Amino acid sequence: MSDRPNIPFLERQSYRRRRLIDTIRMVPVVGAVLWSVPLLWPTPEEGAGSVATSDAIIYIFLVWLGLVVFGGWFAFMMKRSDAQEEGRGR
């Protein structure tokens, strides 16, 4: 009998794939948080330090672009992971 505790073994690829899926599920949450940041910025009525509308629109666009890029990268990584699993014969 072994001295090791009974811990289920996950293959490295399976573990990485699950963590990648967990990360993909967090992307909309991170996007919503980043899109809500402009709501915290001071308005012109509040006085000094206000943010121009054009800067807010650029920020929103860059967040959207970042989400698209990360979504594409995650899709590529999932496709690569699927190809590796098929190559091993599952």
C-alpha positions as YAML, in Angstrom:
chain: A
units: angstrom
residues:
- id: 1
  name: MET
  ca: [0.00, 0.00, 0.00]
- id: 2
  name: SER
  ca: [1.18, 3.50, -0.82]
- id: 3
  name: ASP
  ca: [1.65, 6.29, 1.70]
- id: 4
  name: ARG
  ca: [0.13, 8.80, -0.71]
- id: 5
  name: PRO
  ca: [-3.38, 10.09, -0.05]
- id: 6
  name: ASN
  ca: [-6.04, 9.07, -2.52]
- id: 7
  name: ILE
  ca: [-5.95, 12.12, -4.86]
- id: 8
  name: PRO
  ca: [-7.61, 11.86, -8.26]
- id: 9
  name: PHE
  ca: [-5.13, 12.26, -11.08]
- id: 10
  name: LEU
  ca: [-5.86, 14.67, -13.89]
- id: 11
  name: GLU
  ca: [-3.80, 14.62, -17.03]
- id: 12
  name: ARG
  ca: [-1.85, 17.80, -17.63]
- id: 13
  name: GLN
  ca: [-3.71, 18.61, -20.88]
- id: 14
  name: SER
  ca: [-7.09, 17.96, -19.29]
- id: 15
  name: TYR
  ca: [-6.17, 20.20, -16.36]
- id: 16
  name: ARG
  ca: [-4.97, 23.00, -18.66]
- id: 17
  name: ARG
  ca: [-8.10, 22.71, -20.78]
- id: 18
  name: ARG
  ca: [-10.33, 23.05, -17.72]
- id: 19
  name: ARG
  ca: [-8.40, 26.12, -16.52]
- id: 20
  name: LEU
  ca: [-8.68, 27.63, -20.01]
- id: 21
  name: ILE
  ca: [-12.44, 27.07, -19.98]
- id: 22
  name: ASP
  ca: [-12.62, 28.70, -16.53]
- id: 23
  name: THR
  ca: [-10.72, 31.70, -17.89]
- id: 24
  name: ILE
  ca: [-13.03, 31.94, -20.90]
- id: 25
  name: ARG
  ca: [-16.02, 32.00, -18.56]
- id: 26
  name: MET
  ca: [-14.52, 34.96, -16.69]
- id: 27
  name: VAL
  ca: [-14.05, 37.13, -19.81]
- id: 28
  name: PRO
  ca: [-17.63, 38.55, -19.81]
- id: 29
  name: VAL
  ca: [-17.36, 39.37, -16.10]
- id: 30
  name: VAL
  ca: [-14.04, 41.17, -16.59]
- id: 31
  name: GLY
  ca: [-15.52, 42.98, -19.60]
- id: 32
  name: ALA
  ca: [-18.54, 44.16, -17.61]
- id: 33
  name: VAL
  ca: [-16.29, 45.44, -14.82]
- id: 34
  name: LEU
  ca: [-14.02, 47.26, -17.26]
- id: 35
  name: TRP
  ca: [-17.01, 48.77, -19.09]
- id: 36
  name: SER
  ca: [-18.43, 50.07, -15.83]
- id: 37
  name: VAL
  ca: [-15.23, 51.96, -14.92]
- id: 38
  name: PRO
  ca: [-16.35, 55.13, -16.78]
- id: 39
  name: LEU
  ca: [-19.33, 55.31, -14.45]
- id: 40
  name: LEU
  ca: [-16.87, 56.07, -11.65]
- id: 41
  name: TRP
  ca: [-15.19, 58.93, -13.52]
- id: 42
  name: PRO
  ca: [-16.10, 62.46, -12.38]
- id: 43
  name: THR
  ca: [-18.58, 64.42, -14.51]
- id: 44
  name: PRO
  ca: [-18.06, 68.04, -15.66]
- id: 45
  name: GLU
  ca: [-20.63, 69.18, -13.06]
- id: 46
  name: GLU
  ca: [-18.43, 67.81, -10.26]
- id: 47
  name: GLY
  ca: [-15.62, 70.19, -11.13]
- id: 48
  name: ALA
  ca: [-11.93, 69.62, -11.75]
- id: 49
  name: GLY
  ca: [-10.59, 66.33, -13.05]
- id: 50
  name: SER
  ca: [-13.49, 65.51, -15.35]
- id: 51
  name: VAL
  ca: [-12.93, 63.13, -18.27]
- id: 52
  name: ALA
  ca: [-13.80, 64.13, -21.82]
- id: 53
  name: THR
  ca: [-16.49, 62.11, -23.58]
- id: 54
  name: SER
  ca: [-14.07, 61.35, -26.41]
- id: 55
  name: ASP
  ca: [-11.65, 59.79, -23.92]
- id: 56
  name: ALA
  ca: [-14.45, 57.67, -22.47]
- id: 57
  name: ILE
  ca: [-15.48, 56.46, -25.94]
- id: 58
  name: ILE
  ca: [-11.88, 55.58, -26.79]
- id: 59
  name: TYR
  ca: [-11.61, 53.68, -23.49]
- id: 60
  name: ILE
  ca: [-14.83, 51.72, -24.21]
- id: 61
  name: PHE
  ca: [-13.61, 50.91, -27.73]
- id: 62
  name: LEU
  ca: [-10.22, 49.73, -26.48]
- id: 63
  name: VAL
  ca: [-11.87, 47.51, -23.86]
- id: 64
  name: TRP
  ca: [-14.13, 46.06, -26.56]
- id: 65
  name: LEU
  ca: [-11.13, 45.50, -28.86]
- id: 66
  name: GLY
  ca: [-9.22, 43.82, -26.03]
- id: 67
  name: LEU
  ca: [-12.14, 41.48, -25.34]
- id: 68
  name: VAL
  ca: [-12.32, 40.55, -29.03]
- id: 69
  name: VAL
  ca: [-8.57, 39.87, -29.18]
- id: 70
  name: PHE
  ca: [-8.60, 37.78, -26.00]
- id: 71
  name: GLY
  ca: [-11.69, 35.90, -27.20]
- id: 72
  name: GLY
  ca: [-9.94, 35.07, -30.47]
- id: 73
  name: TRP
  ca: [-6.80, 33.98, -28.65]
- id: 74
  name: PHE
  ca: [-8.80, 31.77, -26.29]
- id: 75
  name: ALA
  ca: [-10.64, 30.22, -29.26]
- id: 76
  name: PHE
  ca: [-7.28, 29.49, -30.91]
- id: 77
  name: MET
  ca: [-5.99, 27.89, -27.71]
- id: 78
  name: MET
  ca: [-9.13, 25.73, -27.40]
- id: 79
  name: LYS
  ca: [-8.80, 24.61, -31.03]
- id: 80
  name: ARG
  ca: [-5.15, 23.74, -30.42]
- id: 81
  name: SER
  ca: [-6.08, 21.85, -27.27]
- id: 82
  name: ASP
  ca: [-8.75, 19.89, -29.16]
- id: 83
  name: ALA
  ca: [-6.26, 19.01, -31.90]
- id: 84
  name: GLN
  ca: [-3.75, 17.75, -29.32]
- id: 85
  name: GLU
  ca: [-6.39, 15.55, -27.67]
- id: 86
  name: GLU
  ca: [-7.44, 14.09, -31.03]
- id: 87
  name: GLY
  ca: [-3.79, 13.43, -31.88]
- id: 88
  name: ARG
  ca: [-3.40, 11.41, -28.68]
- id: 89
  name: GLY
  ca: [-6.47, 9.33, -29.45]
- id: 90
  name: ARG
  ca: [-8.44, 10.60, -26.44]
...
